[in-house]
């Protein structure tokens, strides 16, 4: 598993002291997003509260784009921007 501090934020203005406040689940989600876009189904395998972990990452300065597919499948794509 990737440690959070090895996943650099997309926003260079993020204070390094904020990064360790994120937990292991946030680190796992960020590591997945660094590999490429992921769906809500894939992120739910890490935690069912992946929305809260994405919110935490955004508050720490990570830029994460969310886009619903709009095809009735209920799938939502998440992508780390930067």
C-alpha positions in Angstrom: 0.0 0.0 0.0 1.2 3.5 -0.8 1.8 5.8 2.1 -0.1 9.1 1.9 3.0 11.2 2.0 4.3 9.5 -1.1 1.3 10.7 -3.0 2.0 14.4 -3.8 -1.0 16.7 -3.9 -2.0 18.3 -7.3 -2.1 21.7 -5.7 1.5 22.9 -4.7 -0.1 25.3 -2.2 -1.0 22.5 0.1 0.9 22.8 3.4 2.9 19.6 4.0 1.7 19.6 7.6 -1.8 18.9 6.3 -1.0 15.7 4.4 -0.5 13.4 7.4 -3.9 14.3 8.7 -5.4 12.1 6.1 -5.8 8.4 7.0 -5.0 5.1 5.4 -8.2 4.9 3.5 -7.6 8.4 1.9 -4.1 7.3 1.0 -5.4 4.2 -0.7 -8.0 6.1 -2.6 -5.4 8.7 -3.7 -3.0 6.0 -4.8 -5.8 4.5 -6.9 -6.5 7.8 -8.5 -2.8 8.4 -9.2 -3.0 5.3 -11.4 -5.9 6.7 -13.4 -9.6 7.5 -13.2 -11.7 5.2 -11.0 -15.5 4.6 -10.6 -17.5 4.8 -7.5 -17.7 1.0 -7.5 -13.9 0.6 -7.5 -13.5 3.2 -4.7 -16.2 1.5 -2.6 -14.0 -1.5 -2.4 -11.6 0.5 -0.2 -14.4 2.0 2.0 -18.1 2.5 1.6 -17.5 6.1 2.9 -15.2 6.9 -0.1 -17.2 10.2 -0.6 -16.0 11.3 2.9 -12.5 10.3 2.1 -12.5 12.3 -1.2 -13.9 15.3 0.7 -11.0 15.0 3.2 -8.5 14.8 0.3 -10.1 17.9 -1.3 -9.9 19.8 2.0 -6.2 18.9 2.1 -5.7 20.5 -1.4 -6.0 17.5 -3.7 -8.0 18.4 -6.9 -10.4 15.5 -7.7 -12.8 15.8 -10.6 -16.2 14.0 -10.3 -18.3 13.2 -13.4 -21.5 11.2 -13.6 -21.7 9.0 -16.7 -25.3 9.9 -17.3 -26.2 6.6 -18.9 -28.4 5.4 -16.2 -25.8 3.0 -14.9 -25.3 4.9 -11.6 -21.5 5.0 -12.3 -19.5 8.1 -11.4 -15.9 8.6 -12.5 -13.3 10.2 -10.2 -10.1 11.6 -11.5 -7.1 13.2 -9.8 -6.5 16.5 -11.6 -3.1 18.0 -11.9 
